[in-house]
Amino acid sequence: MGKGGGSSTAGGDGFMRSLQRFDAFPKVNEDFFQRTLSGGVITLVATIVVAVLFVSQLRVFMAVNTDYELSVDSSRGEQMRIHLDVTFPRMPCSVVSLDVMDVSGEQELDVSHDIFKRRLDRRGKPIAAGEKDAVNGNKVDPETVAARRAAEKDKESGNETDAANDDERVAPQKLCGSCYGSEQTPEQCCNTCDEVREAYRLKGWAFSDPDGIEQCAKEGFSENLRLQSDEGCKIYGSLDVNKVAGNFHFAPGKSFQHGNMHVHDLMPFHTKKFDMSHKITKLSFGEAIPGVVNPLDGVKRDMQGDAGMYQYFLKVVPTVFTGASKKSRGAGETSTNQFSVTDHFVSVDAEQGQHLPGVFFFYDLSPIKVNIVERRDSVFGFTTNLCAIVGGVFAVSGILDATVYRGGKALRKKIDLGKQG
């Protein structure tokens, strides 16, 4: 048993000695270490270089890289949201209107809109809170009229029943104002000036004599126009439109279709001066994304003359943004749009009616989609680069130190030989 144990120990020692041959880092006895001034300087410089390169590599690792890719936009049947904030310093809210049309030439009456108008005084300060505005006016059709009449009859019946139970309560009498021949159905009523104007618009008639309309005379339509003549208007909100070519425009008067033509009724205003000076605080097609600036934000135009037509031609480019962090709206995708713009101005004569005064935005969709992807370097890549920096700097420093040491040593030998000679 003793011999067997000794043989096992000898085999283990031989394996350990064989393993030592693979040592890539042979140790030098401390008695033979020699420290030099040049070596200390090179080591200090190498340490500074490693620190600088480490900070530089860390900044690269923390930074976000943005890649741009192009692809064909194959989306169909989608909608896009237009965010707008436009101020007209010399156009009252009661005069200016907003219309939306698509490439087919029809007004977008059935899409969702969230538009507000806010009255401003001559110095640009708000007079009242913003009020929601119905884009293209309230649509008055026979079904709406019938539903309203049925609701009024139900309410009247309820009032009559209550009156029978309580003698002190008297059911109010419902009146049906005339629409002056513009009724869509025989039962249609126009109890306000706006309802008469809307009925005229749907009929395709010009609203030329507001003072001759009883409802408008009672509400002081012409007097309100005169009192608000020095006011301005701020129009802001969002439009949801079909993702096809189209336009939206700000123009005076209510719009209506006359055959295949889109017409605005300017006759009630009895003037040819329509100052369409404006400031575009914001105009975007979709949600905001980092690094993208809308070219029309902050644009201001002051008109010269009585009336004019501003035209903006927009090329909308679908864009998909993929963020790399929560600061960039999360790691998911955000569908939005970018656009480029050119503009044109034409002085018009509102009385001749050849051109409509207003501010027009014509937009067209690009078939090319831009994919913006944010990426960060991986931790493994950062670690690999860091190891390469440290190892490379100290390897080069070791070679430089050895060269300086051997060169200095050889030079000293030559000097010593010269002295001996």
NORHU-V995482 format. One record per run of one state. SS is the DSSP state (2 for helix, 1 for strand, 0 for the rest). FROM is the first residue (numbers start at 0). TO is the last residue. If there is no record, write none. Layout:
ss = {SS | SS}
from = {FROM | FROM}
to = {TO | TO}
This chain:
ss = {0 | 2 | 0 | 2 | 0 | 2 | 0 | 1 | 0 | 1 | 0 | 1 | 0 | 1 | 0 | 1 | 0 | 1 | 0 | 1 | 0 | 2 | 0 | 2 | 0 | 2 | 0 | 2 | 0 | 2 | 0 | 1 | 0 | 1 | 0 | 1 | 0 | 1 | 0 | 2 | 0 | 1 | 0 | 1 | 0 | 1 | 0 | 1 | 0 | 2 | 0 | 1 | 0 | 1 | 0 | 1 | 0 | 2 | 0}
from = {0 | 1 | 20 | 29 | 32 | 36 | 62 | 64 | 72 | 78 | 88 | 95 | 102 | 106 | 107 | 112 | 120 | 125 | 126 | 130 | 133 | 141 | 165 | 192 | 203 | 209 | 212 | 213 | 219 | 220 | 227 | 231 | 242 | 245 | 252 | 254 | 258 | 260 | 264 | 266 | 269 | 273 | 274 | 277 | 286 | 298 | 301 | 306 | 322 | 325 | 328 | 332 | 347 | 357 | 365 | 367 | 375 | 378 | 420}
to = {0 | 19 | 28 | 31 | 35 | 61 | 63 | 71 | 77 | 87 | 94 | 101 | 105 | 106 | 111 | 119 | 124 | 125 | 129 | 132 | 140 | 164 | 191 | 202 | 208 | 211 | 212 | 218 | 219 | 226 | 230 | 241 | 244 | 251 | 253 | 257 | 259 | 263 | 265 | 268 | 272 | 273 | 276 | 285 | 297 | 300 | 305 | 321 | 324 | 327 | 331 | 346 | 356 | 364 | 366 | 374 | 377 | 419 | 420}
